[in-house]
Amino acid sequence: MEFKGFQKTSLIEYPGKIVSVAFVGGCNFRCPFCQNPELVLSFKNLPSIGEEKIIEHLIQKRKWLDGLAITGGEPTLYGDLPDFIKRVRKEGFLVQVETNGTNPRMIRNLIEEDAVSYIALDIKAPLVWEKYRKAAGIKERDLFEKVEETVQILLSSDIDYELRTTVVPTLVDEEEIGKIARQVRGAKKYVLQQFRNEKTLDESYNRLEPYPKEKLEKIRQRIKDFFPVCEIRGV
């Protein structure tokens, strides 16, 4: 695989673990609030990092690292992702995949083959086409339907996973988070992520003020009983 970014150490990417983070380029979403626009719009201009270099780093730092988180961009756009994950797992490391959910077939196969140890699925908005189209910046309804399928795969699986939503003013409010919570009720873990108004794909979102911590906590209190674990992240 070819990567477009690499963070050698992260204490926050994989809950409770110390990992490196590999970033792929390219995405089939155009979320206006995206924090990695260069990985979406201009990744071909970024220097490439080969999988050998990443695996070499993991092996060298084996004493300190639990594993690797793969994010982007959208990792499941790459057909060779499963083979790369298996190489990393063969070395004894955990692997987390962060996804927008548009490749349910790959997610299902990764789970069935016990290839991945943790999946983080971003839920952009309530699972209603008109809402999701705006939040994800897409026109293809089949992408939305694939997200719905991936949600159901995770809800019925035994794998460790989290569902998470970035709480973006004008896109997602308290009522809409409530709708999401009811739609994915019973998920093992649901995370409310703070919106960051810097370097967004749509620059107009740079002018939005994130919700205060107190507002996010109010929302969490409203929905926390729907999930075994419900957290706020990024405040």
N, C-alpha and C positions, 0 to 999 in steps of 0.2 A: 504493500500500500504506500501511497504518497500522502504525506501530511504537510500542513501549511503553518503549523505552530506547535511548540512544545514547551510545557512548563515542567521543570524538573521535580518540583515538590509542591504539593498542596495538602493542607490540613483540613480543608472544608469541602472539597469537591465530592468525595466519597464519604458518607457519614461514618464517623468513628474510625477512619482509616487514613494512613499516610500514603499518598499516591502521586505518581506523575500524571500529567494531563497532555493528551495528544489531540490536536485540532485538525479536522479535515476541512477542505475547502469545498464550497458549493452547497446550495440548499434549494429545495423546491418550494419553500415558503418565502414570503416577503413581509414578515412581520414589521410594521412601521417602528416598533419600539426596540428592535433587535440591537443588541449591544456589540455585535461583531460584524458590522456591515462590510468590512474588508474581506471577511471570509465568505460573504454571500455574493458581493458584486464584483470584486476585483482580485479574487484569490489566485487567478492565473499569473498575476504579477508578483506574487509573494514567493520567496525562496522555498524550495521543497526540502522535506526531511524524510529520509527513507526509513522503512520499518526496521532495518538492521541497526541503525543508530539508536532507535528507541529501545529495542530489546537489549542492546549492548549496555545502555545506561541502566536499565532495570537490573541486569545481572550484576553490574558493578556496585550498585547501591542496595543489593539484596538485603543487607542487614537492617536497613532503615526504611525500606519501602514495602508496603503491603500489596501494591498492585498498580494498575493503570486505569485511568478514566479516559474514555474516548468520546469526544464531543465535536462541535463544529460551529457552523455548517451542520450538515446532516449526515452522520456516519453511515446510515443504512442505504444511501445512494450507491455505495461501493460494494460490488459483488464479491470482492475479495476480503471484505471485512471478517466473515466467519473464519477464514483460514488464518488471518492474522491473529484473531482472538485466540484460536487454538494454539498457536505458537507461543503466545504469552502465557496462557494457562499451563502449557506443558512445562514451562520454567518454574511453575509453582506460584504464580501471582494471581491475585483476584483481578477481575476485569469488570468495570462499569461501563455501560453504554448509555449515553444521553440521546434521546430521539424525539422527533416530532410525531412519530407514530404512523408515518405514511408507508411503511413497508411491513405490514403485519405478517406476511409469509416469512420474512427473515427473522423477525422477532420470535415467532412461533418455533422456528427451527432452532434458534439459539437456545431457547428454553428447553425444548425436547432433547437436545443433544447435551444439555448441561454445560454449554460452552461459556456462558456468561454468568457472573455471580450477582450482579445488581443492575437494574434498569431504572432509569429516571425518564419519565414521560412528561413532556410539557403539554398541559391542557391550556390552550390559548384563550378560550371563552366557553360559555355554555355550549353544549353539544347540540346546537341548532344551526343549520346551514347559514342563515343570514348573519348571525352573530360571528360565526367562525370565519366566514369569508372576509369580513372586515379585519378581524384581529390577526389573521394569518396572511392577509394580503394575497389571496388566491382567487382564481376564477373556476378552477376545476373541482366540481363537486365530488368526483371520485376520490380525490385526496382526502376530503373531509370524511367520506364513508370509510376509508382505510383507517383513519384515526379512530373512529368509532369501533372498528373491529379490533384494533390494537388494545384499546381500553378493555374490551371484554376478555381478550386473551390474558391480560395481566390480572384482572379481577378474579379469574378462575384458575390462576396458576399458584404454585407454591414458592416461586422464586422471590427473593427479596427485591422489592421495588418501591418506588415512590411516584406519586402523581403530584404535579406542582403547577401552580399558576402564578405568573407575574401580574401583580395587581396594578394595572395601568389606568390612571384616571382617564376618563372619556371612553375607555374601552370596556373596563370591568369595574363595576361598583359592588356595593354590599349585596344588593339583590341578586346580581348575576353570579357572584361567588356562592350565594345560597343555592342557586339553581344547579351549578356545577356540583356542589356538595351532595345534593339529593341524587343527581345522576350517577355519581360514582360512590355512593354511600357504601360503606363496608370495605373500601380500599384499605390496605395495610397502613399506608402513610400518605397524608396529604399536606403539602407545604405551600404556604402563601409566601411568595417571593416579593421583596420590595422592588419597585420600579426605580431604575437609575436614569436620570435625565441628562445623560452625557453620551456623546458619540452614537446617537441613534441612527438607524437606517433612514428614517424620515426625520429630517432635521427639525421639523416643527415640534416634534416630541421633546426636543431639548428644552423647550419653554414650559413644559408641564411640571408642576410641583408634585412630587410624590406624596402619597397619603402619609400623614404622621403616624408614628409608631402606635399611638393610642387608637387610631382608626383601625389599623390592622389587627390589633388585639381585640377590639370590639367584634370585628368580623370573625376572628378565630373563636372567640367565646360562643358565638352564635352557631358555629358549625362543628365544634370540636367533638361533640357526642356522636357524630356520624362515623368517626374513625378511631381505631386504636391509638393512632399517633397523629396529631395535628400540630404543626409548628409554623413559626414565622422565621424567615431567613433574610438576612441582608440589611437589618436595621441596626 
